[in-house]
């Protein structure tokens, strides 16, 4: 498998994978938490520390960017995955698909 796009950044953690997936459309922190919980049927629950730590890291890597920022004391921000982030996500999706295909061989044994 070729993971030169992401380099040493693959594999993504499950939390980062779901955060990036939730940012396929503009979303704010609490919205990300809710969407991930809904997507996983409650199996994955992001804590605020995990979420905002990951957001900072993803911004530094230019995998996500601020889409809009609300004026005011709380300054609620919406984030969106970048083109570079989409490439990394695509590479991770391919890696996971390969894992699943190979795991199916257990059924054949």
C-alpha positions as CSV (number, residue, x, y, z in Angstrom):
1,X,0.0,0.0,0.0
2,X,1.2,3.5,-0.8
3,X,0.9,5.9,2.1
4,X,3.3,8.6,0.9
5,X,0.6,11.2,1.0
6,X,0.3,10.9,4.8
7,X,3.7,9.5,5.3
8,X,4.3,8.6,9.0
9,X,0.8,10.0,9.9
10,X,-1.0,6.8,9.1
11,X,-2.7,5.0,10.7
12,X,-5.0,7.7,12.1
13,X,-6.4,7.2,15.5
14,X,-10.1,6.3,15.6
15,X,-10.9,9.7,17.2
16,X,-9.1,11.6,14.4
17,X,-10.7,9.4,11.7
18,X,-14.2,10.3,13.0
19,X,-13.4,14.0,13.6
20,X,-12.2,14.3,10.0
21,X,-15.3,12.4,8.8
22,X,-17.5,14.8,10.8
23,X,-15.8,17.7,9.1
24,X,-16.8,16.7,5.6
25,X,-19.2,19.6,6.1
26,X,-18.7,22.7,8.3
27,X,-19.1,21.7,11.9
28,X,-18.3,23.1,15.4
29,X,-16.9,21.2,18.4
30,X,-20.1,20.2,20.0
31,X,-21.5,19.2,16.6
32,X,-18.5,17.0,16.0
33,X,-19.0,15.3,19.4
34,X,-22.7,14.7,18.6
35,X,-22.1,13.5,15.1
36,X,-19.4,11.0,16.1
37,X,-21.5,9.6,18.9
38,X,-24.5,9.2,16.5
39,X,-22.3,7.6,13.7
40,X,-20.9,5.1,16.1
41,X,-24.1,4.3,18.0
42,X,-22.6,5.7,21.1
43,X,-19.5,3.5,21.0
44,X,-17.2,6.5,20.5
45,X,-17.7,9.4,22.8
46,X,-15.2,12.3,22.3
47,X,-14.2,14.2,25.4
48,X,-13.5,17.9,25.0
49,X,-9.8,17.5,25.7
50,X,-9.4,14.8,23.1
51,X,-11.4,16.8,20.6
52,X,-9.7,20.2,20.9
53,X,-6.3,18.6,21.2
54,X,-7.0,16.8,17.9
55,X,-8.4,19.9,16.3
56,X,-5.2,21.9,17.2
57,X,-3.0,19.1,15.7
58,X,-5.2,18.8,12.5
59,X,-5.0,22.6,12.0
60,X,-1.2,22.6,12.4
61,X,-1.0,19.8,9.7
62,X,-3.4,21.8,7.4
63,X,-5.8,18.9,7.3
64,X,-8.6,21.1,8.6
65,X,-9.2,24.8,8.7
66,X,-11.5,27.3,10.4
67,X,-14.5,27.7,8.1
68,X,-16.2,30.5,10.2
69,X,-15.9,32.1,13.5
70,X,-18.7,33.6,15.5
71,X,-18.0,36.9,17.2
72,X,-18.6,37.2,20.9
73,X,-17.2,35.9,24.1
74,X,-17.2,32.2,23.2
75,X,-16.1,32.6,19.6
76,X,-17.6,29.4,18.4
77,X,-15.7,28.2,15.4
78,X,-16.7,25.9,12.6
79,X,-14.1,23.7,11.0
80,X,-13.9,22.0,7.6
81,X,-11.6,19.4,6.2
82,X,-9.1,20.7,3.6
83,X,-8.1,19.2,0.3
84,X,-4.9,17.9,1.9
85,X,-7.0,16.4,4.8
86,X,-9.3,14.7,2.2
87,X,-6.2,13.1,0.6
88,X,-5.0,11.8,4.0
89,X,-8.5,10.5,4.8
90,X,-8.7,8.8,1.4
91,X,-5.4,7.1,2.1
92,X,-6.6,5.9,5.5
93,X,-9.8,4.7,4.0
94,X,-7.9,2.6,1.5
95,X,-5.7,1.2,4.3
96,X,-8.8,0.2,6.3
97,X,-10.4,-1.4,3.3
98,X,-7.2,-3.5,2.7
99,X,-7.4,-4.6,6.4
100,X,-11.0,-5.6,6.0
101,X,-10.3,-7.5,2.7
102,X,-7.5,-9.4,4.3
103,X,-9.5,-10.1,7.4
104,X,-12.2,-11.8,5.3
105,X,-9.6,-14.5,4.4
106,X,-10.2,-15.8,7.9
107,X,-13.6,-16.8,6.8
108,X,-12.1,-18.7,3.9
109,X,-9.7,-20.7,6.0
